[in-house]
Amino acid sequence: MKLASERDFLNGSKIGGNHPFFLIAGPCVIESRDMLARVCERMKTVCDELGVFYVFKSSFDKANRSSGDSPRGPGLDEGLKHLEFIKKEFGVPVLTDVHEAHQAAAVAEVCDILQIPAFLCRQSDLIQACADTGRFVNVKKGQFMAPWDAPSIVAKVKERGNDRVLITERGVSFGYNNLVFDPRSPAIMHESDIAVVFDGTHSTQLPGGGKQSGGNREMAPVLMRAAVAVGIEGLFMEVHPEPEKAWSDSATQYWLDRSPDVLRDLYRLDRLVKGA
């Protein structure tokens, strides 16, 4: 099984090769500081127990919404204050979405990884603005893209003199309002030495189909086991104390209290698969 080569990550850590997967996890959108802290504390505790490198994630704005009435978050300025608090309070790197090129510089002052949403993965100006910050850039591979199209995304980052790039697999469109995860996808991207993150919760989404997207969060552990079994460098999960009440992705965010046991199982599988 081919994996991405070993490379430097954040805070002196390593990813790729036989290293354990790292975890990106947090609530989909910033709802309150107390909730962010509750999620971060729980996820950091289990990651410290396992020796898994943890990156906290939450979005200051959910610009891509099925309905104009859906909550979007606190906005750039207030959202970055919340993320800076989490970063300092818990000593963890933080990640958030960037939707427009002019946001990149401000986000990079706080965040260690700038994430480009799937529907924007071909927006050259946005990718280049994020790459120019020198921060890690995590690009969600669009549901409309094949894995062999991913090297062109990576090239846009590297052409700016930044080789700190990740590609996140989050499923591919399968007819209307459905996604599937093809486990060949990480292997194909590894042939181009791309560090692959698997999005275990968005891959359970049933996109569109009404005022909000549906999904089946119960399938997230199944899909994550498949991704870990074929070898990935990172895992992405959106987790929430009460996902049914979440402002965004209420059908796909995973239960916070169940996440530690899922991660323990995935870690054991990762160690087996990578021969460690």
Buried (B, 14 or more C-beta within 10 A) or exposed (E): EEBBEBBEBBEEEBBBEBBBBBBBBBBBBBBEBEBBBBBBEBBBEBBEEBEBBBBBBBBBBBEBBBEEEBEBBBEBEEBBBBBBBBBEEBEBBBBBBBBBBEBBEBBBEBBBBBBBBBBBBBBEEBBBBBBBBEBBBBBBBBBEBEBEBBBEBBEBBBEBEBEBBBBBBBBBBEEEBBBEBBBEBBBBBBEBBBBBBBBBBBBBBBBEEEEBBBBEBEBBBBBBBBBBBBBBBBBBBBBBBEBEEBBBBBBBBBBBEEBBEBBEBBBEBBBEBBEE
